[in-house]
Amino acid sequence: MKAFALLPSLLALSLQHLTAAPVPTNTPDPVESFQQAEKESALVQGPPRGSTAEKEAIARFESFLGHLDEKTAREQTEKVYAPDAFLNDTLKTLHGSPAIRDYFIKTARGLESMTVTFEDVAVSGRNYYFRWMMDTRMKHLAHGKNVRTIGVTMVRFDPQGRVLLHQDFWDSAQGVWDHVPLLGTVIRWIQAKI
């Protein structure tokens, strides 16, 4: 029970170590944010199904995230994401392509490398589900070792084929938090107790 009492403090210390910034206390609820973005994007039609524009939108998204680096993030984010896009990657919830661009730049600076391999794409209504495998080498986590994770990203496109809604479904504990000093130990301890 004592370890659970220490958990909030350990989380805050680990986050400060990772980001070198104060831990926010009033972050928006990610589920509510997603539901609101989903509702707002429901009225916007993407490229017609089976069209060249749809194929180009899918290819542009996969190419962009396939080998994300600082240059790509800086030059391509606003071509791939709509001005009022929503993104939740389970680590952060963002609104607007400028905020998404800045986040991708910051993320890229913390990486030695990142490769996302897209396994397939499924379509249901207006939603595109990209199943992927990601390999990352982080400069300050996991001692530079490759970290492999799997996940699914739900995307909705705007009429120009830009991403309007991006919601990731993946295990960020395995992908990131498990490798943060102190926090990783606590997470593994909790997982062993479940």
Buried (B, 14 or more C-beta within 10 A) or exposed (E): EEEEEEBEEBBBBBBEBBEEEEEEEEEEEBEEBBEBBBEEBEEBEBBEEEEEBBEEBBEBBBEBBBEBBBEBBBEBBBEBBBEBBBBBBBBBBBBBBBBBBBBBBEBBEBBEBBBBEBEEBEEEEBBBBBBBEBEBBBEBBBEEEEBEBBBBBBBBBBEEBBBBBBBBEBEBBBBBBBBBEBBBBBBEEEEEEE
